[in-house]
Amino acid sequence: MDKLRLGIPKGSLEKATIDLFRRAGWNIQVNGRSYFPEIDDPEISCSMCRAQEMSRYVENGTLDCGLTGKDWIMENDSKVVVVADLMYSKSSHNPVRWVLAVPVDSPIQSLHDLAGKKIATELVNYTRRYFEARQIPVKVEFSWGATEAKVAAGLADAVVEATETGSTLRAHGLKIVHEFFQSNTQLIANPEVWENNPAKREKINNIVVLLMGALRAERMVGLKMNCPEENLKEIVELLPSLLAPTISPLYETDWYSVEVVVNQSEVRYLVPQLVAAGAQGIVEYPLHKVI
């Protein structure tokens, strides 16, 4: 098999993506300003490019696959295969929302109120198509950054911007009047490679399995405990599990070892209940992957 040409997003997603690959089992080393990071897998070669451009390179076959936001795929109107949704961003596991925002004192309350107005955004093509489809005449201008400040400076009547919580928009004196869509990171593949190169397709699928396993493990932990036989049923009924807990008898006793995988957020409620039900020697441990 020729090496799989994998695109790593440069910029805001870079650190989170490299960290995710590390947890999935691959070490990617970025050397200075090089656009070709080293990876400890002889079947993969890495290239770095802006997330905004990634889908174009995957579509035209420069890259076999890559990671980018759903928003930039839509912006470029790229014809690619979406292999997996990977719920992570530069700072959280929440999707980002693309919204229309105006000053808090603006009379604009809806999309139709923008007829004849100017909008600043990075998402120019999508925004133009969106308003054209609704026959609302607007002028859409590309913003190189600091988009929220364009309204305050009188350079635009509204902005189309990405936000996770809305706090940055509020800090700039803006209010959200419309949400377009939610976006998350996606692993995409070139359609020709996906359909006609079984070896590369298998490699891409293997990468997805491990990336998804690493993401799933972030929110889960393992719990291990010892339980007396007379309390075993009560304790097991308290336990959530992916399937069922693993139960093993302890040597020459009427006690059992019980092991289970649970959501980390449940532990603080679950452990006191387990102690009250008679569990002892409770150990919580981190997980690297949950497949």
C-alpha positions as CSV (number, residue, x, y, z in Angstrom):
1,M,0.0,0.0,0.0
2,D,1.2,3.5,-0.8
3,K,1.4,5.7,2.3
4,L,-1.9,7.2,3.4
5,R,-1.6,10.9,2.9
6,L,-3.2,12.4,6.1
7,G,-4.0,16.0,6.6
8,I,-3.6,17.6,10.0
9,P,-5.3,20.9,10.6
10,K,-2.9,23.8,11.3
11,G,-4.0,26.5,13.6
12,S,-6.7,26.4,16.3
13,L,-7.4,22.7,16.0
14,E,-3.7,21.7,15.7
15,K,-2.9,21.0,19.3
16,A,-6.2,19.2,20.1
17,T,-5.8,17.0,17.0
18,I,-2.2,16.0,17.7
19,D,-3.2,15.3,21.4
20,L,-6.1,13.1,20.2
21,F,-3.8,11.1,17.9
22,R,-1.4,10.6,20.8
23,R,-4.1,9.2,23.0
24,A,-5.2,7.0,20.1
25,G,-1.7,5.6,19.7
26,W,0.2,7.8,17.2
27,N,2.9,10.3,18.0
28,I,3.0,13.2,15.6
29,Q,6.1,15.5,15.9
30,V,5.8,19.0,14.4
31,N,9.3,20.3,13.7
32,G,9.4,24.1,13.7
33,R,7.7,25.6,10.7
34,S,7.6,22.3,8.6
35,Y,4.4,21.5,7.0
36,F,5.3,17.8,7.0
37,P,5.2,16.4,10.6
38,E,6.8,13.1,11.4
39,I,4.5,10.3,12.6
40,D,5.5,6.9,14.1
41,D,3.6,4.9,11.5
42,P,5.4,3.8,8.3
43,E,2.0,3.5,6.5
44,I,1.1,7.2,7.0
45,S,2.6,10.5,5.8
46,C,1.3,13.7,7.3
47,S,0.8,17.2,5.9
48,M,-0.4,20.2,7.6
49,C,-2.8,22.8,6.2
50,R,-5.4,25.2,7.4
51,A,-8.7,23.7,8.3
52,Q,-10.3,26.2,6.0
53,E,-8.5,24.6,3.0
54,M,-8.4,21.0,4.0
55,S,-11.6,19.8,2.2
56,R,-10.4,21.2,-1.1
57,Y,-7.1,19.2,-0.9
58,V,-9.0,16.1,0.1
59,E,-11.5,16.6,-2.7
60,N,-8.9,17.1,-5.4
61,G,-6.8,14.1,-4.2
62,T,-3.7,16.0,-2.9
63,L,-4.6,14.3,0.4
64,D,-6.3,10.9,0.9
65,C,-8.0,12.0,4.1
66,G,-7.9,14.8,6.7
67,L,-9.5,16.4,9.7
68,T,-11.4,19.6,9.4
69,G,-14.6,21.3,10.6
70,K,-18.0,20.6,9.0
71,D,-18.3,24.4,8.6
72,W,-15.3,24.6,6.2
73,I,-16.6,21.6,4.1
74,M,-19.9,23.5,3.7
75,E,-18.1,26.7,3.0
76,N,-16.1,25.1,0.2
77,D,-19.0,23.0,-1.0
78,S,-16.6,20.1,-1.2
79,K,-17.5,16.7,-2.5
80,V,-15.8,14.4,0.0
81,V,-16.7,11.3,2.1
82,V,-17.5,12.1,5.7
83,V,-16.1,9.0,7.5
84,A,-16.7,10.1,11.1
85,D,-17.9,12.9,13.3
86,L,-15.2,13.6,16.0
87,M,-16.7,15.6,18.8
88,Y,-13.8,17.8,19.8
89,S,-12.8,21.4,19.2
90,K,-9.9,23.6,20.2
91,S,-11.2,24.0,23.8
92,S,-14.0,21.5,24.5
93,H,-16.1,18.6,23.2
94,N,-19.0,20.8,22.3
95,P,-19.9,21.7,18.8
96,V,-19.5,25.3,17.7
97,R,-22.5,27.2,16.5
98,W,-22.4,29.5,13.5
99,V,-24.7,32.4,14.3
100,L,-25.8,35.8,13.0
101,A,-25.1,38.6,15.6
102,V,-25.9,42.3,15.7
103,P,-25.4,45.0,18.3
104,V,-27.6,44.7,21.3
105,D,-29.3,48.0,20.5
106,S,-29.8,47.1,16.8
107,P,-33.4,47.1,15.4
108,I,-32.5,44.0,13.4
109,Q,-34.5,41.1,14.7
110,S,-34.6,38.6,11.9
111,L,-32.9,37.6,8.6
112,H,-35.3,39.7,6.5
113,D,-34.4,42.8,8.5
114,L,-30.9,42.5,6.9
115,A,-32.1,43.3,3.3
116,G,-29.7,45.8,1.9
117,K,-27.3,45.5,4.8
118,K,-23.6,44.5,5.0
119,I,-22.4,41.3,6.8
120,A,-18.8,40.5,7.7
121,T,-17.7,36.8,8.1
122,E,-15.1,34.2,7.3
123,L,-17.9,32.0,6.0
124,V,-18.5,34.0,2.9
125,N,-19.7,31.5,0.3
126,Y,-22.1,29.7,2.7
127,T,-23.5,33.0,3.9
128,R,-24.1,34.2,0.4
129,R,-25.8,31.0,-0.7
130,Y,-27.9,31.0,2.5
131,F,-29.3,34.5,1.9
132,E,-29.7,34.0,-1.9
133,A,-31.8,30.9,-1.3
134,R,-34.1,33.0,0.8
135,Q,-34.0,35.9,-1.7
136,I,-32.7,38.4,0.8
137,P,-30.3,40.9,-0.8
138,V,-27.3,41.4,1.4
139,K,-23.6,42.3,0.9
140,V,-21.3,39.7,2.3
141,E,-17.7,40.7,2.9
142,F,-14.8,38.5,4.0
143,S,-13.3,39.2,7.5
144,W,-9.7,38.4,8.1
145,G,-10.3,38.1,11.9
146,A,-11.6,40.1,14.8
147,T,-15.0,39.8,13.1
148,E,-16.9,40.8,16.2
149,A,-15.2,44.2,16.2
150,K,-16.4,45.0,12.6
151,V,-19.9,46.0,13.8
152,A,-18.6,48.2,16.6
153,A,-16.3,50.0,14.1
154,G,-19.2,50.6,11.7
155,L,-17.7,48.3,9.0
156,A,-20.7,46.0,9.0
157,D,-24.3,45.8,10.1
158,A,-24.0,42.2,11.3
159,V,-21.5,39.4,11.6
160,V,-21.8,35.7,10.9
161,E,-19.4,34.1,13.5
162,A,-18.6,30.8,15.2
163,T,-19.2,30.5,18.9
164,E,-19.3,27.8,21.6
165,T,-20.9,29.7,24.5
166,G,-21.7,33.1,23.1
167,S,-19.6,34.8,25.8
168,T,-17.2,36.5,23.3
169,L,-20.1,37.9,21.3
170,R,-21.7,39.3,24.5
171,A,-18.4,40.8,25.6
172,H,-18.3,42.7,22.3
173,G,-21.9,44.0,22.9
174,L,-23.5,41.7,20.4
175,K,-26.7,39.6,20.5
176,I,-27.5,36.5,18.5
177,V,-30.6,36.8,16.3
178,H,-30.2,33.6,14.2
179,E,-28.4,30.2,14.4
180,F,-27.4,28.7,11.0
181,F,-26.0,25.3,12.0
182,Q,-23.7,23.5,14.5
183,S,-20.3,22.3,13.4
184,N,-17.8,19.8,14.7
185,T,-14.6,18.2,13.5
186,Q,-15.0,15.5,10.9
187,L,-12.6,13.0,9.3
188,I,-13.1,13.2,5.6
189,A,-11.8,11.1,2.7
190,N,-11.2,11.5,-1.0
191,P,-14.2,9.7,-2.8
192,E,-11.9,8.0,-5.3
193,V,-9.6,6.6,-2.6
194,W,-12.6,5.6,-0.5
195,E,-14.3,3.7,-3.3
196,N,-11.4,2.2,-5.1
197,N,-8.5,1.7,-2.7
198,P,-9.5,-1.0,-0.2
199,A,-6.1,-0.9,1.6
200,K,-6.3,2.8,2.3
201,R,-10.0,2.6,3.2
202,E,-9.2,-0.1,5.8
203,K,-6.4,2.1,7.2
204,I,-8.7,5.1,7.5
205,N,-11.3,2.9,9.2
206,N,-8.7,1.6,11.6
207,I,-7.7,5.2,12.5
208,V,-11.3,6.1,13.1
209,V,-11.9,3.2,15.5
210,L,-8.9,4.3,17.6
211,L,-9.7,8.0,17.5
212,M,-13.3,7.4,18.5
213,G,-12.1,5.0,21.3
214,A,-9.8,7.7,22.6
215,L,-12.6,10.3,22.6
216,R,-15.0,8.0,24.3
217,A,-12.4,7.2,27.0
218,E,-12.0,10.8,27.9
219,R,-15.4,10.9,29.6
220,M,-15.2,7.4,31.2
221,V,-13.2,5.7,34.0
222,G,-12.9,2.1,35.3
223,L,-14.1,1.2,38.7
224,K,-12.9,-2.0,40.5
225,M,-14.1,-3.1,43.9
226,N,-14.5,-6.1,46.2
227,C,-18.0,-7.2,47.3
228,P,-19.3,-9.8,49.8
229,E,-21.5,-12.4,48.2
230,E,-24.6,-11.4,50.3
231,N,-24.4,-7.9,48.9
232,L,-23.4,-8.7,45.3
233,K,-26.9,-8.5,43.7
234,E,-27.6,-5.1,45.4
235,I,-24.2,-3.7,44.3
236,V,-24.5,-4.9,40.7
237,E,-27.9,-3.3,40.4
238,L,-26.3,0.1,41.2
239,L,-23.8,-0.2,38.5
240,P,-24.2,1.3,35.0
241,S,-22.2,-0.5,32.4
242,L,-21.4,-0.6,28.7
243,L,-22.6,-4.2,28.7
244,A,-22.4,-5.9,32.1
245,P,-19.9,-5.8,34.9
246,T,-17.0,-8.3,35.1
247,I,-17.4,-10.4,38.2
248,S,-14.7,-12.8,39.5
249,P,-14.7,-14.9,42.7
250,L,-11.8,-14.1,45.1
251,Y,-9.7,-17.1,46.0
252,E,-11.1,-19.2,48.8
253,T,-13.5,-16.6,50.1
254,D,-17.2,-15.7,49.7
255,W,-16.2,-12.3,48.2
256,Y,-16.1,-11.2,44.5
257,S,-14.1,-8.7,42.5
258,V,-16.4,-6.5,40.4
259,E,-15.1,-4.3,37.6
260,V,-17.1,-1.8,35.5
261,V,-16.7,1.1,33.1
262,V,-18.7,4.2,33.9
263,N,-19.1,7.9,33.0
264,Q,-16.7,10.0,35.0
265,S,-19.5,12.4,35.9
266,E,-21.4,9.5,37.7
267,V,-18.5,8.5,40.0
268,R,-19.1,11.1,42.7
269,Y,-22.7,9.9,43.1
270,L,-22.0,6.2,42.6
271,V,-19.1,5.6,45.0
272,P,-21.0,6.6,48.2
273,Q,-23.9,4.3,47.2
274,L,-21.5,1.4,46.6
275,V,-19.8,2.0,50.0
276,A,-23.3,2.0,51.7
277,A,-24.1,-1.2,49.9
278,G,-21.0,-3.0,51.3
279,A,-18.4,-2.6,48.5
280,Q,-14.8,-2.3,49.7
281,G,-11.4,-1.6,48.2
282,I,-12.9,0.7,45.5
283,V,-10.3,1.8,42.9
284,E,-10.9,4.3,40.1
285,Y,-8.5,4.3,37.2
286,P,-8.3,6.2,33.9
287,L,-8.9,4.7,30.5
288,H,-7.0,5.3,27.3
289,K,-9.5,3.9,24.8
290,V,-13.1,2.6,25.0
291,I,-13.9,0.6,21.8
